[in-house]
Amino acid sequence: MMSNPEFAAIGSDRIRVFVSYDRDSDGDLFDLLAEKASKQSCRFEITARSSGRPAAETEGALRRSIREADQVIVICGEHAESSTTMATELRVAQEEERPYVLLWGRRERMCTKPLTARPADAIYSWTWEILECQLLTVLRSAWSHEQLAELSRERIARAAKLAPANTPRSTRGHSGGTGRLGP
């Protein structure tokens, strides 16, 4: 598990999550997650959750909520594969390119994935350590890619300033500009 200084280096106070779950069967699981997220020491906060309304009625709002979240937590219960709401929420998360994690909601029962889950999507055991590790791993990866992209952009900009396009290749980097070829 990461220490607080490492977490702070990622660049945000708490990870903003959208929670997808079957409101008819797994409301108690959402309540458990929400209780943990409300604690000061928790590294994530729930910014939005399943509405339970028909998808056609709320897809624009759903898309905005998922886009504004850093990640999506999908609580997989016994009836996740038959939940059209969960299938829609996961599809929108995929379309919006939001990272998501599938959690095994009930240890003593067989849990299923939403229909829109990819075959390679793993369902992780639901422990606080695993959940936080999954959330932070995805953020660390995204942060690393952003930092590398920024370094690359800076390097390109620096090279462009050092070697203007109209300068002959043979005189780039030479002081005095003698115009001779070679070193």
C-alpha positions in Angstrom: 0.0 0.0 0.0 1.3 3.5 -0.8 2.1 6.0 1.9 0.3 9.4 2.0 3.3 11.3 0.5 3.3 9.0 -2.5 -0.4 9.5 -3.0 -0.1 13.2 -2.7 2.5 13.2 -5.5 -0.1 11.8 -7.9 -1.7 15.2 -7.8 -5.2 15.1 -6.2 -6.7 15.0 -2.8 -9.0 12.0 -3.3 -9.9 9.8 -6.2 -13.3 10.7 -7.6 -15.3 7.6 -8.4 -18.6 6.7 -10.0 -20.1 3.6 -8.5 -22.1 1.2 -10.6 -24.3 -1.5 -8.9 -27.6 -3.2 -9.0 -29.9 -0.9 -7.0 -32.5 -3.6 -6.6 -30.2 -6.3 -5.1 -27.0 -4.7 -3.9 -28.0 -1.4 -2.2 -26.4 -2.7 1.0 -23.1 -3.2 -0.8 -23.2 0.4 -2.0 -24.0 1.6 1.6 -20.9 -0.3 2.8 -18.7 1.3 0.2 -20.2 4.8 0.9 -19.6 4.4 4.6 -15.9 3.7 4.0 -15.6 6.5 1.5 -17.0 9.0 4.0 -14.1 8.4 6.4 -11.3 11.0 6.3 -8.6 8.4 5.8 -10.2 7.0 2.7 -8.4 7.8 -0.6 -11.5 8.0 -2.7 -14.8 9.8 -2.7 -18.0 8.8 -4.4 -19.1 11.6 -6.7 -21.9 9.8 -8.5 -23.7 6.4 -8.6 -26.2 4.3 -10.4 -29.5 6.1 -10.8 -31.7 3.1 -11.3 -33.6 5.0 -14.0 -34.0 3.8 -17.6 -30.8 4.5 -19.5 -32.6 6.3 -22.4 -33.9 8.8 -19.9 -30.6 9.7 -18.3 -27.7 8.8 -20.7 -26.5 12.5 -21.1 -26.4 13.0 -17.3 -24.8 9.5 -16.9 -22.1 10.3 -19.5 -21.3 13.6 -17.7 -21.1 11.9 -14.3 -18.8 9.2 -15.6 -16.6 11.6 -17.6 -16.1 13.8 -14.4 -15.0 10.8 -12.3 -11.4 9.6 -12.2 -12.5 6.0 -12.2 -15.5 3.7 -12.1 -16.1 1.0 -9.4 -18.5 -1.7 -10.6 -19.9 -3.8 -7.6 -20.7 -7.2 -9.1 -23.4 -9.1 -7.3 -25.5 -12.1 -8.2 -27.6 -10.2 -10.7 -25.1 -7.9 -12.4 -25.4 -9.8 -15.7 -29.1 -9.1 -15.8 -28.9 -5.4 -14.9 -29.4 -3.3 -18.0 -28.5 -0.2 -16.0 -25.1 -1.6 -15.0 -24.5 -2.8 -18.6 -25.2 0.8 -19.8 -23.0 2.4 -17.1 -20.1 0.1 -18.0 -20.5 0.7 -21.7 -20.5 4.4 -21.2 -17.3 4.1 -19.0 -15.6 2.2 -21.8 -16.7 4.7 -24.4 -15.5 7.6 -22.3 -12.3 5.8 -21.7 -12.6 5.8 -18.0 -10.7 3.2 -16.1 -12.9 0.8 -14.1 -12.5 -2.0 -11.6 -14.9 -4.9 -11.1 -15.4 -5.9 -7.4 -16.7 -9.3 -6.3 -19.6 -8.0 -4.1 -20.6 -11.1 -2.1 -18.0 -13.5 -0.9 -20.4 -16.4 -0.1 -22.3 -16.2 -3.4 -21.6 -16.5 -7.2 -21.3 -13.0 -8.6 -21.5 -12.1 -12.3 -20.1 -9.4 -14.5 -22.4 -6.9 -16.4 -23.0 -8.0 -20.0 -20.8 -5.2 -21.4 -17.7 -6.4 -19.4 -14.9 -7.5 -21.6 -13.9 -11.2 -21.4 -10.5 -10.2 -20.0 -11.9 -8.0 -17.3 -11.1 -9.6 -13.9 -13.3 -9.4 -10.9 -11.2 -8.5 -7.9 -11.8 -9.6 -4.3 -13.3 -6.8 -2.3 -10.9 -5.8 0.4 -10.0 -2.2 1.1 -6.4 -2.9 0.4 -7.1 -4.4 -3.0 -9.6 -1.7 -3.9 -7.3 1.2 -3.0 -4.4 -0.6 -4.7 -6.4 -1.0 -8.0 -7.5 2.7 -7.9 -4.0 4.0 -7.2 -2.3 1.7 -9.7 -4.5 3.1 -12.5 -4.0 6.7 -11.4 -0.2 6.2 -11.1 -0.1 4.7 -14.6 -2.2 7.6 -16.1 0.0 10.1 -14.2 3.2 8.5 -15.5 1.9 8.6 -19.1 0.9 12.3 -18.7 4.4 13.1 -17.3 6.2 11.3 -20.1 4.0 13.0 -22.7 4.8 16.4 -21.1 8.5 15.7 -21.1 8.4 14.7 -24.7 6.5 17.9 -25.6 9.1 19.9 -23.7 12.0 18.2 -25.5 10.4 18.8 -28.9 9.8 22.5 -28.1 13.4 22.9 -26.8 14.8 21.3 -30.0 12.7 23.5 -32.2 14.1 26.6 -30.4 17.7 25.5 -30.7 17.4 24.6 -34.4 15.2 26.9 -36.4 13.8 25.4 -39.6 15.5 27.9 -41.9 19.0 27.3 -40.5 21.2 25.0 -42.7 21.8 21.6 -41.1 25.6 22.0 -41.3 25.6 25.2 -39.1 23.1 24.2 -36.5 24.7 24.3 -33.1 27.9 26.0 -34.2 28.9 29.3 -32.8 30.3 31.9 -35.1 28.4 30.7 -38.2 31.4 30.1 -40.5 29.2 28.4 -43.0 31.7 25.5 -43.4 30.5 22.0 -43.7 31.3 19.5 -41.1 32.9 19.9 -37.7 
